[in-house]
C-alpha cells in the first residue's frame, strides 16, 4: 500500500490517506487543501482511481 501511495502525486495520496485512514470529510479536506468541497471530492475520486489502477498493476505482476 505504501509503495503505491508513493507512486501517486502527493496531493492525491495525501487526500486519500486523510479521508480513508483519518476520516476527514470533504469539507475538512477542502479546508486542508484550500479548495472547495466539490474540488476535494474530485481530488478524492481521482486518488481512488489512481490507487486502484496502481494496485491492480501490482496484483497482476504478482500473478506472473
N, C-alpha and C positions, 0 to 999 in steps of 0.2 A: 504494500500500500504506500509506504513512504517513498519508494523508488518511483512509483507512478505519479505521486504528488509532485516530486521534484522535476519530473518531465514537463509538467504543466506550467503555464505562465503564472508567476507568483500571485497576481491579483485573483486568478481563478482558484488556485489551490487554497489560498487563504480564505476566500469566500466559502468554499466547500467545507473546509475544516471548521470555520466559525459557525456555520449553520448546522452541519451534521454532527460534529463532536461537541460543540459548545452550546448548541441550541439557540443561537441568535436568530431573531426574526428578520423578515425582510426590512422592516423599519430600522432595526438595530444595525443591520448590515449597511443600509443606506447611510446612516449616520457615521459609521466607522469609515466608509469609503468616500464620504462627501458626495453622494449621488442620490437620486430619487429612489423610492421603494420599487418603482417599476424597473429602473435600471438594475437594481440589486437582484430582482427576480430574473432578469435576462442574464446577468453575470452567473447566477447560480445554475440556471438551466444550461448555459454553455459549459460551466465547470463540470456538471454531472455528465454531460455528453462526452467531454474530453476524457474524463476519468474512465468512463465505461469503455471508450474506444481503446485507450492505452491498456487497460486491464484485460480486455478481450485479446489484444495482441499478445500479451504475456501468456495468457491461458493457452492460446493456440501454439505458441512456441514450446510450451511445456508438453504438448501432446506429440511433438515430432520426435 
